[in-house]
């Protein structure tokens, strides 16, 4: 009997070993193992992503926390080769009989890889150093907000990353020079902004730099780190800031100072080699549709006209002077004292507290529309001061997958006039509940799906959902005050104007000033917000079009389900269908909703 058991155990271990070897070095027998292999390879190629996700620390895997991503041309070449090979392997699996999530797994990964691979022709058509999400401001944010320090080893890893920035920035500089040779040079105003930002960054005494102060705060909270050990860690950080970080930044400053005379104020990507094809690719990638620039521009103009008419009706009903001129009137309302917070530390603190209160209120009142909610908490924080001047008005950072960090709604408090009270609810619904915090948080917590399905990004879906969430909150009665409704409609008007401005800049050759003038006149938003937004579209072509296109598709699908199902339609069911599958290309989402309608009819 013992021999039989031993032989059985040996056979099982041998089978496990064969499967492990096959999965690691060859095409896995099972497609689910292939999916996880692809995710693991993708994640481990990006130590910064691994640190953000915090998926493997609990397994004792920590070494990635001492490294930064490889930004070299050679690594980019390798990544595109990996995409081609991986997609070929995906296509070698038999798809006969695939249904439900199995079919979605295949479709989503295939779409994502095909789209990413198509970007190889345009790999240099971007600005790695820019005022919004360039390496020069992403690095300090990453170290302050993502890198954890729980013990001395983590603190040492922090310092190793400080030392590594010199190599990473040298790799970025290599790519910048290739772009320059190909005529891909940022607009002058982008260069001026990043030069001002980087110059201010290196002008600080090391002890005042966020890279130092952040580490100081982190080490204070480590119980077993003695004052002497903390002083040693901080002294090492100062040496790295002076000897690695500042020299890396100065290299970029020197480069951009010399590059500036070669730049122009032409804002759109039409100026790039193959700029028209590149912009078409950007639109397809961001909207996950085949809509052309001209179609999106026309859609934007129609939506601007419709929303403006709705706002005008409210202004007239409230007898607001100048109701016929919606943009200027909204600008004037946004400057009235009754809608503004004090321009002070206490005023800014109150803004954050009021945002948190709005989120708590809406979270308690969604029972009629949602069954599913994320387990992760949400917290409101101020955009870090060092980057708030050029930051977007707000953004959401997902919770860590291990529960160690909540989802964070970052609000810019640089210009308090950019935060009129009547616009706060809508922004909180968009970035927080039931917007990004629901959509991203639920996706991260989905069970039974390949890991890539919980984190893969599709902007039209995610931003479309967040904009749709604003509307749902209004439909549920959370914006009873007419001025709050104006705030919601202005947010939607803003997204419609984006369609016009983005395509205007990159397809119709609008200038930066022309785009700012149109958006300011149309929406009445604060000048500082409008400038930051237009400059965002300039460095992120096509991305701003995803919001409204995605929202309109979700609304279209909701109405289709409502019409098809009649009394059987339940808004909670629809939201389950949209949220429980994670982010999807809009074409795939449409298929999912159609399947839901058919199944519901069949089981009636």
C-alpha positions as CSV (number, residue, x, y, z in Angstrom):
1,X,0.0,0.0,0.0
2,X,2.8,2.4,0.9
3,X,4.4,1.7,-2.5
4,X,1.2,2.5,-4.3
5,X,0.8,5.8,-2.3
6,X,4.4,6.7,-3.0
7,X,4.0,6.0,-6.7
8,X,0.8,8.0,-6.9
9,X,2.5,10.9,-5.0
10,X,5.5,10.7,-7.3
11,X,3.2,10.8,-10.4
12,X,1.3,13.8,-9.1
13,X,4.5,15.7,-8.3
14,X,5.9,14.8,-11.7
15,X,2.7,16.0,-13.4
16,X,2.9,19.3,-11.4
17,X,6.5,19.7,-12.4
18,X,5.7,19.1,-16.1
19,X,2.9,21.6,-15.9
20,X,5.1,24.2,-14.2
21,X,7.9,23.8,-16.7
22,X,5.5,23.9,-19.6
23,X,3.8,27.1,-18.2
24,X,7.0,28.9,-17.5
25,X,9.1,28.1,-20.5
26,X,6.7,27.0,-23.2
27,X,3.1,27.5,-24.3
28,X,0.9,26.6,-21.4
29,X,-1.5,23.7,-21.9
30,X,-4.4,25.7,-20.5
31,X,-5.3,29.1,-21.7
32,X,-6.0,30.4,-18.2
33,X,-2.4,29.6,-17.2
34,X,-1.3,31.5,-20.4
35,X,-3.3,34.5,-19.2
36,X,-1.5,34.5,-15.8
37,X,1.8,33.9,-17.4
38,X,1.3,37.0,-19.6
39,X,0.2,39.1,-16.6
40,X,3.2,38.0,-14.5
41,X,5.6,38.7,-17.3
42,X,4.1,42.1,-17.9
43,X,4.0,43.0,-14.2
44,X,7.6,41.8,-13.4
45,X,8.9,43.8,-16.3
46,X,7.6,46.9,-14.5
47,X,8.9,47.1,-10.9
48,X,7.0,50.4,-10.5
49,X,3.7,48.7,-11.4
50,X,4.5,45.9,-9.0
51,X,5.0,48.4,-6.2
52,X,1.7,50.1,-7.1
53,X,-0.2,46.8,-7.1
54,X,1.4,45.3,-4.0
55,X,0.4,41.8,-5.1
56,X,3.6,39.8,-4.3
57,X,5.0,41.4,-1.1
58,X,2.9,39.0,1.0
59,X,4.7,36.2,-0.7
60,X,8.0,37.5,0.4
61,X,8.9,39.0,-3.0
62,X,10.4,42.4,-2.3
63,X,13.3,43.0,-4.7
64,X,11.4,45.0,-7.3
65,X,10.9,47.7,-4.7
66,X,14.6,48.7,-5.1
67,X,14.3,49.2,-8.9
68,X,12.8,51.7,-11.4
69,X,11.3,50.8,-14.8
70,X,13.7,50.3,-17.7
71,X,13.1,53.2,-20.0
72,X,15.7,52.3,-22.6
73,X,15.1,51.9,-26.3
74,X,16.3,48.3,-26.1
75,X,13.6,47.5,-23.5
76,X,11.0,49.2,-25.6
77,X,12.0,47.0,-28.6
78,X,11.8,43.9,-26.4
79,X,8.3,44.8,-25.2
80,X,7.0,45.2,-28.7
81,X,8.6,41.8,-29.7
82,X,6.9,40.3,-26.6
83,X,3.6,41.7,-27.7
84,X,3.9,40.2,-31.2
85,X,4.9,36.8,-29.9
86,X,2.3,36.7,-27.1
87,X,-0.5,37.6,-29.5
88,X,0.6,34.9,-31.9
89,X,0.5,32.4,-29.0
90,X,-3.0,33.6,-28.0
91,X,-4.2,33.0,-31.5
92,X,-2.9,29.4,-31.4
93,X,-5.4,28.4,-28.8
94,X,-8.7,26.8,-30.0
95,X,-11.6,29.2,-29.4
96,X,-14.3,26.7,-30.5
97,X,-17.1,26.7,-28.0
98,X,-15.8,29.7,-25.9
99,X,-18.7,31.3,-24.0
100,X,-19.2,33.8,-21.3
101,X,-16.1,35.0,-19.5
102,X,-13.9,32.6,-21.4
103,X,-14.9,34.4,-24.6
104,X,-14.4,37.9,-23.0
105,X,-11.0,36.9,-21.6
106,X,-9.8,36.1,-25.1
107,X,-11.5,39.1,-26.8
108,X,-10.2,41.7,-24.2
109,X,-6.6,40.5,-24.3
110,X,-6.6,40.2,-28.1
111,X,-8.0,43.7,-28.4
112,X,-5.6,45.2,-25.9
113,X,-2.5,43.6,-27.4
114,X,-3.5,44.4,-31.0
115,X,-4.0,48.0,-30.1
116,X,-0.8,48.2,-28.2
117,X,1.2,46.6,-31.0
118,X,-0.3,49.0,-33.5
119,X,1.4,51.8,-31.5
120,X,4.9,50.6,-32.5
121,X,4.8,52.7,-35.6
122,X,4.2,55.7,-33.3
123,X,6.4,54.8,-30.4
124,X,8.2,58.1,-30.5
125,X,5.1,60.3,-31.1
126,X,4.8,61.5,-27.6
127,X,6.5,63.8,-25.0
128,X,8.0,61.7,-22.1
129,X,8.8,64.9,-20.3
130,X,5.7,67.1,-20.1
131,X,4.0,69.3,-17.6
132,X,1.3,66.8,-16.7
133,X,2.6,63.2,-16.4
134,X,6.2,63.4,-17.4
135,X,8.9,61.3,-15.8
136,X,10.2,64.4,-14.0
137,X,7.0,64.9,-11.9
138,X,5.8,61.3,-11.8
139,X,9.0,60.1,-10.1
140,X,8.6,62.3,-6.9
141,X,4.9,61.4,-6.8
142,X,5.7,57.7,-7.1
143,X,8.2,57.8,-4.3
144,X,6.0,59.9,-2.0
145,X,2.7,58.1,-2.6
146,X,3.5,54.5,-3.7
147,X,6.9,53.4,-2.2
148,X,6.1,51.9,1.2
149,X,8.5,52.1,4.2
150,X,7.7,49.6,6.8
151,X,11.2,48.7,8.0
152,X,14.8,49.4,7.4
153,X,15.0,47.3,4.2
154,X,12.2,49.4,2.6
155,X,14.0,52.6,3.6
156,X,17.2,51.3,2.0
157,X,15.2,50.3,-1.1
158,X,13.9,53.9,-1.2
159,X,17.4,55.2,-1.4
160,X,18.4,52.6,-4.0
161,X,15.6,54.0,-6.2
162,X,16.9,57.5,-5.6
163,X,20.3,56.4,-6.9
164,X,18.6,54.6,-9.9
165,X,16.9,57.7,-11.2
166,X,20.1,58.9,-12.9
167,X,20.2,55.8,-15.2
168,X,16.4,56.1,-15.9
169,X,16.6,59.7,-16.9
170,X,19.6,59.0,-19.1
171,X,17.5,56.4,-20.9
172,X,14.7,58.9,-21.3
173,X,17.2,61.4,-22.6
174,X,18.3,58.9,-25.2
175,X,14.7,58.6,-26.4
176,X,14.2,62.4,-26.4
177,X,17.2,62.8,-28.8
178,X,15.7,60.2,-31.2
179,X,12.4,62.2,-31.1
180,X,14.3,65.4,-31.9
181,X,16.0,63.8,-34.9
182,X,12.5,62.8,-36.2
183,X,11.0,66.2,-35.7
184,X,9.0,65.4,-32.6
185,X,9.6,68.4,-30.4
186,X,7.3,69.6,-27.7
187,X,5.6,73.0,-28.1
188,X,7.5,75.9,-26.6
189,X,5.0,76.4,-23.8
190,X,5.4,72.8,-22.7
191,X,9.2,73.2,-22.6
192,X,8.9,76.4,-20.6
193,X,6.6,74.7,-18.1
194,X,8.8,71.7,-17.5
195,X,11.9,73.9,-17.3
196,X,10.3,76.0,-14.7
197,X,9.2,72.9,-12.8
198,X,12.5,71.2,-12.9
199,X,14.5,74.3,-12.1
200,X,12.4,74.9,-9.0
201,X,12.7,71.3,-8.0
202,X,16.6,71.3,-8.0
203,X,16.7,74.8,-6.5
204,X,15.4,73.4,-3.2
205,X,17.7,72.4,-0.4
206,X,17.7,68.6,-0.3
207,X,16.1,68.6,3.2
208,X,13.1,70.6,1.8
209,X,12.6,68.4,-1.3
210,X,9.6,66.1,-1.3
211,X,11.9,63.1,-1.8
212,X,13.5,63.8,1.5
213,X,10.5,65.1,3.5
214,X,8.4,62.1,2.4
215,X,11.1,59.6,3.5
216,X,11.4,61.5,6.8
217,X,7.6,61.1,7.4
218,X,7.6,57.5,6.4
219,X,10.5,56.6,8.7
220,X,9.0,58.3,11.7
221,X,6.1,55.8,11.5
222,X,8.5,52.7,11.6
223,X,8.4,51.6,15.2
224,X,11.6,49.5,15.1
225,X,13.7,52.2,13.3
226,X,15.8,54.0,16.0
227,X,16.5,57.7,15.7
228,X,20.1,56.9,14.9
229,X,19.0,54.6,12.1
230,X,16.5,57.1,10.8
231,X,19.3,59.8,10.7
232,X,21.5,57.4,8.8
233,X,18.8,56.7,6.2
234,X,18.0,60.4,5.8
235,X,21.7,61.2,5.4
236,X,21.9,58.6,2.6
237,X,18.9,60.1,1.0
238,X,20.4,63.6,1.0
239,X,23.6,62.2,-0.6
240,X,21.5,60.5,-3.4
241,X,19.4,63.7,-4.0
242,X,22.6,65.7,-4.3
243,X,24.6,63.1,-6.2
244,X,22.1,61.3,-8.4
245,X,18.7,63.0,-8.5
246,X,19.7,66.6,-9.0
247,X,22.3,65.8,-11.6
248,X,19.7,63.7,-13.5
249,X,17.3,66.6,-13.5
250,X,20.0,69.1,-14.5
251,X,20.8,66.9,-17.5
252,X,17.2,67.3,-18.7
253,X,17.3,71.0,-17.9
254,X,20.4,71.4,-20.1
255,X,18.8,69.4,-22.9
256,X,15.5,71.3,-22.9
257,X,17.3,74.7,-22.6
258,X,19.2,73.8,-25.8
259,X,16.1,72.4,-27.5
260,X,13.9,75.4,-26.9
261,X,15.1,77.5,-29.9
262,X,14.0,74.5,-32.1
263,X,10.5,74.5,-30.8
264,X,7.4,76.3,-32.0
265,X,4.0,76.9,-30.4
266,X,2.2,74.6,-32.8
267,X,0.1,72.6,-30.4
268,X,-1.3,69.6,-32.4
269,X,0.1,66.3,-33.5
270,X,-0.7,67.2,-37.1
271,X,2.8,68.6,-37.1
272,X,4.4,65.2,-36.5
273,X,5.5,62.9,-39.3
274,X,2.4,60.8,-40.2
275,X,0.6,63.0,-37.7
276,X,-2.9,62.4,-39.2
277,X,-2.4,58.6,-39.0
278,X,-1.1,59.0,-35.5
279,X,-4.1,61.0,-34.3
280,X,-6.5,58.4,-35.9
281,X,-4.6,55.8,-33.8
282,X,-5.0,57.9,-30.7
283,X,-8.7,58.3,-31.2
284,X,-9.2,54.5,-31.8
285,X,-7.0,53.7,-28.7
286,X,-8.9,56.1,-26.5
287,X,-12.5,55.7,-27.6
288,X,-12.2,52.0,-28.6
289,X,-14.3,53.0,-31.7
290,X,-13.7,53.7,-35.3
291,X,-15.1,57.3,-35.1
292,X,-13.1,59.7,-37.2
293,X,-11.8,63.1,-36.0
294,X,-14.5,64.9,-38.2
295,X,-17.3,62.7,-36.7
296,X,-16.2,63.4,-33.2
297,X,-15.9,67.1,-33.8
298,X,-19.4,67.2,-35.1
299,X,-20.7,65.1,-32.2
300,X,-19.1,67.6,-29.8
301,X,-20.7,70.6,-31.5
302,X,-24.1,69.0,-31.3
303,X,-23.7,68.1,-27.6
304,X,-22.5,71.5,-26.7
305,X,-25.6,73.0,-28.3
306,X,-27.9,70.6,-26.5
307,X,-26.4,71.0,-23.0
308,X,-26.1,74.8,-23.4
309,X,-29.8,75.0,-24.1
310,X,-30.6,73.0,-20.9
311,X,-28.4,75.3,-18.8
312,X,-29.9,78.4,-20.3
313,X,-33.4,77.2,-19.3
314,X,-32.3,76.7,-15.7
315,X,-30.6,80.2,-15.6
316,X,-33.7,81.8,-17.0
317,X,-35.9,79.9,-14.5
318,X,-33.7,81.2,-11.7
319,X,-33.8,84.7,-13.2
320,X,-30.1,85.0,-13.4
321,X,-29.0,88.1,-15.3
322,X,-27.3,87.2,-18.6
323,X,-28.9,83.8,-18.9
324,X,-28.7,83.8,-22.7
325,X,-24.9,83.9,-22.5
326,X,-24.3,80.6,-20.6
327,X,-20.5,80.5,-20.6
328,X,-19.8,84.1,-19.4
329,X,-22.7,83.8,-16.9
330,X,-21.3,80.6,-15.4
331,X,-17.9,82.3,-15.2
332,X,-19.5,85.2,-13.2
333,X,-21.4,82.9,-10.9
334,X,-18.1,81.0,-10.2
335,X,-16.6,84.3,-8.9
336,X,-19.5,85.1,-6.5
337,X,-18.6,85.0,-2.9
338,X,-21.5,82.8,-2.0
339,X,-20.1,79.9,-4.1
340,X,-16.5,80.3,-3.0
341,X,-14.3,79.1,-0.1
342,X,-11.8,81.4,1.6
343,X,-8.4,81.5,-0.1
344,X,-6.7,80.3,3.0
345,X,-5.5,77.1,4.7
346,X,-8.8,76.7,6.6
347,X,-10.8,77.3,3.4
348,X,-8.8,74.5,1.6
349,X,-9.2,72.2,4.6
350,X,-13.0,72.8,4.4
351,X,-13.1,71.9,0.7
352,X,-11.5,68.5,1.5
353,X,-13.9,67.9,4.4
354,X,-16.9,68.9,2.3
355,X,-15.8,66.5,-0.5
356,X,-15.6,63.7,2.1
357,X,-19.1,64.6,3.3
358,X,-20.5,64.5,-0.2
359,X,-19.1,61.1,-0.8
360,X,-20.5,59.8,2.6
361,X,-23.9,61.1,1.7
362,X,-24.1,59.5,-1.8
363,X,-22.6,56.3,-0.6
364,X,-25.7,55.9,1.7
365,X,-28.2,56.5,-1.0
366,X,-27.5,54.2,-3.9
367,X,-29.5,51.1,-2.8
368,X,-32.0,51.5,-5.6
369,X,-29.3,51.6,-8.3
370,X,-26.5,49.4,-7.2
371,X,-26.1,46.0,-5.6
372,X,-22.4,45.7,-6.0
373,X,-19.8,48.0,-4.2
374,X,-16.1,47.9,-3.7
375,X,-14.7,46.8,-0.3
376,X,-12.0,49.5,-0.5
377,X,-12.4,52.7,1.3
378,X,-12.0,56.2,-0.3
379,X,-10.2,59.2,1.0
380,X,-10.0,62.8,-0.3
381,X,-6.5,64.4,-0.4
382,X,-5.0,67.5,-1.8
383,X,-3.0,67.3,-5.0
384,X,0.7,67.5,-3.9
385,X,1.7,71.1,-3.8
386,X,4.9,70.6,-5.8
387,X,2.8,69.7,-8.9
388,X,-0.6,71.3,-8.3
389,X,0.2,74.3,-10.6
390,X,0.1,72.1,-13.7
391,X,-2.1,69.3,-12.4
392,X,-5.6,68.5,-13.7
393,X,-8.3,69.7,-11.3
394,X,-8.8,66.3,-9.8
395,X,-7.9,62.7,-10.3
396,X,-8.4,59.3,-8.7
397,X,-5.6,56.9,-7.6
398,X,-6.8,53.3,-7.1
399,X,-6.5,51.5,-3.8
400,X,-3.7,49.0,-3.3
401,X,-4.8,45.5,-4.0
402,X,-3.5,44.3,-0.6
403,X,-5.8,46.8,1.2
404,X,-2.9,48.8,2.6
405,X,-3.9,52.0,0.9
406,X,-7.5,53.3,0.2
407,X,-8.6,54.7,-3.1
408,X,-7.7,58.4,-3.2
409,X,-9.6,61.3,-4.8
410,X,-7.0,64.0,-5.3
411,X,-8.4,67.5,-5.6
412,X,-6.3,70.5,-6.8
413,X,-6.5,73.4,-4.3
414,X,-4.0,75.6,-6.2
415,X,-6.7,78.1,-7.2
416,X,-9.8,78.0,-4.8
417,X,-11.8,79.9,-7.4
418,X,-11.5,76.8,-9.6
419,X,-13.6,75.0,-6.9
420,X,-17.0,76.7,-6.8
421,X,-19.4,75.0,-4.5
422,X,-21.9,74.2,-7.2
423,X,-19.4,72.0,-9.0
424,X,-18.2,69.9,-6.2
425,X,-20.9,67.3,-6.0
426,X,-20.4,66.3,-9.7
427,X,-16.7,66.1,-9.3
428,X,-17.0,63.9,-6.2
429,X,-19.4,61.6,-8.1
430,X,-17.1,61.4,-11.0
431,X,-13.8,60.7,-9.2
432,X,-15.3,58.9,-6.2
433,X,-18.7,57.4,-5.7
434,X,-20.3,56.0,-7.9
435,X,-17.6,56.9,-10.4
436,X,-14.0,55.8,-10.6
437,X,-14.0,54.4,-7.0
438,X,-16.8,52.0,-7.8
439,X,-15.6,51.2,-11.3
440,X,-12.0,50.6,-10.5
441,X,-12.5,49.3,-7.0
442,X,-15.0,46.7,-8.2
443,X,-12.8,45.6,-11.1
444,X,-9.8,45.1,-8.7
445,X,-11.9,42.9,-6.5
446,X,-13.5,40.7,-9.1
447,X,-13.1,37.0,-8.4
448,X,-12.6,34.1,-10.9
449,X,-11.2,36.2,-13.7
450,X,-7.6,36.3,-15.0
451,X,-5.7,39.0,-13.2
452,X,-5.2,41.1,-16.3
453,X,-9.0,41.6,-16.5
454,X,-9.1,43.4,-13.1
455,X,-6.6,46.1,-14.1
456,X,-6.5,46.4,-17.9
457,X,-7.3,50.1,-18.8
458,X,-9.8,51.2,-21.4
459,X,-10.3,54.9,-21.2
460,X,-13.6,55.1,-23.0
461,X,-15.1,52.6,-20.5
462,X,-13.5,54.0,-17.3
463,X,-14.0,57.6,-18.1
464,X,-17.3,57.0,-19.8
465,X,-18.5,55.3,-16.7
466,X,-17.3,58.2,-14.5
467,X,-19.2,60.7,-16.6
468,X,-22.2,58.4,-16.7
469,X,-22.0,58.2,-12.9
470,X,-22.4,62.0,-12.6
471,X,-25.7,61.6,-14.5
472,X,-26.9,58.7,-12.4
473,X,-26.3,60.7,-9.2
474,X,-28.3,63.5,-10.6
475,X,-31.1,61.2,-11.8
476,X,-31.2,59.8,-8.2
477,X,-31.9,63.2,-6.8
478,X,-28.6,64.1,-5.2
479,X,-28.5,67.5,-7.0
480,X,-31.8,69.1,-5.9
481,X,-30.4,72.6,-5.9
482,X,-30.7,74.2,-9.3
483,X,-27.1,75.5,-9.0
484,X,-25.8,72.0,-8.3
485,X,-27.7,70.9,-11.5
486,X,-25.9,73.7,-13.3
487,X,-22.6,72.4,-11.9
488,X,-23.5,68.9,-13.3
489,X,-24.5,70.2,-16.7
490,X,-21.4,72.4,-16.9
491,X,-19.3,69.3,-16.2
492,X,-21.1,67.5,-19.1
493,X,-20.7,70.6,-21.2
494,X,-17.0,70.6,-20.4
495,X,-16.7,67.0,-21.7
496,X,-18.6,67.8,-24.8
497,X,-16.4,70.9,-25.4
498,X,-13.4,68.5,-25.1
499,X,-14.5,66.7,-28.2
500,X,-14.5,69.9,-30.1
501,X,-11.2,71.2,-28.6
502,X,-9.2,67.9,-28.9
503,X,-10.1,67.4,-32.5
504,X,-9.7,71.1,-33.1
505,X,-6.1,71.1,-31.8
506,X,-4.9,67.9,-33.4
507,X,-7.0,67.6,-36.6
508,X,-8.1,71.2,-37.5
509,X,-4.8,72.9,-36.4
510,X,-6.2,75.1,-33.7
511,X,-3.7,77.0,-31.7
512,X,-3.4,76.7,-27.9
513,X,-4.9,80.2,-27.5
514,X,-7.8,79.4,-29.8
515,X,-8.6,76.2,-27.8
516,X,-8.5,78.1,-24.5
517,X,-10.7,80.9,-25.8
518,X,-13.3,78.4,-27.1
519,X,-13.4,76.4,-23.9
520,X,-13.5,79.4,-21.6
521,X,-16.2,81.1,-23.6
522,X,-18.3,77.9,-23.9
523,X,-18.0,76.6,-20.3
524,X,-17.2,79.6,-18.2
525,X,-14.7,77.5,-16.3
526,X,-11.9,79.2,-14.3
527,X,-9.0,80.4,-16.6
528,X,-6.5,78.3,-14.6
529,X,-8.5,75.2,-15.1
530,X,-9.1,75.8,-18.8
531,X,-5.4,76.4,-19.5
532,X,-4.4,73.2,-17.6
533,X,-7.0,71.2,-19.4
534,X,-6.1,72.4,-22.9
535,X,-2.4,71.8,-22.2
536,X,-3.4,68.3,-21.1
537,X,-5.1,67.6,-24.4
538,X,-2.0,68.8,-26.2
539,X,0.2,66.2,-24.5
540,X,-2.5,63.4,-24.4
541,X,-4.0,63.5,-27.9
542,X,-7.4,61.7,-28.2
543,X,-7.7,60.9,-24.5
544,X,-10.1,63.7,-23.7
545,X,-12.5,62.3,-26.4
546,X,-13.0,59.1,-24.5
547,X,-15.2,60.5,-21.8
548,X,-18.2,61.7,-23.7
549,X,-18.0,58.9,-26.3
550,X,-18.0,56.3,-23.5
551,X,-20.8,58.0,-21.6
552,X,-23.0,58.2,-24.7
553,X,-22.4,54.5,-25.5
554,X,-23.4,53.4,-21.9
555,X,-26.5,55.6,-22.1
556,X,-27.3,54.2,-25.5
557,X,-26.9,50.6,-24.2
558,X,-29.0,51.4,-21.1
559,X,-31.8,52.8,-23.2
560,X,-31.6,49.7,-25.5
561,X,-32.0,47.4,-22.5
562,X,-34.8,49.5,-21.1
563,X,-36.8,49.4,-24.4
564,X,-36.1,45.7,-25.1
565,X,-36.9,44.5,-21.5
566,X,-39.7,46.9,-20.5
567,X,-41.0,45.9,-17.0
568,X,-38.2,43.4,-16.7
569,X,-35.6,46.1,-16.8
570,X,-33.8,46.7,-13.5
571,X,-31.2,49.4,-13.2
572,X,-29.3,47.4,-10.7
573,X,-29.0,44.5,-13.2
574,X,-27.7,46.8,-15.8
575,X,-25.1,48.3,-13.5
576,X,-24.1,44.7,-12.5
577,X,-23.6,43.8,-16.2
578,X,-21.5,46.9,-16.9
579,X,-19.4,46.8,-13.7
580,X,-18.9,43.0,-13.0
581,X,-16.9,42.5,-16.2
582,X,-14.2,45.0,-15.5
583,X,-13.0,47.5,-18.2
584,X,-14.0,46.5,-21.7
585,X,-13.6,48.1,-25.2
586,X,-16.9,49.7,-26.1
587,X,-17.5,47.3,-28.9
588,X,-17.1,44.3,-26.5
589,X,-19.3,46.1,-23.9
590,X,-22.0,46.4,-26.5
591,X,-21.8,42.6,-27.1
592,X,-22.1,41.9,-23.4
593,X,-25.2,44.1,-23.0
594,X,-26.8,42.5,-26.0
595,X,-26.1,39.1,-24.5
596,X,-27.7,40.2,-21.2
597,X,-30.8,41.4,-23.0
598,X,-31.1,38.1,-24.9
599,X,-30.6,36.0,-21.8
600,X,-33.1,38.1,-19.8
601,X,-35.7,37.7,-22.5
602,X,-35.1,33.9,-22.7
603,X,-35.5,33.4,-18.9
604,X,-38.6,35.6,-18.7
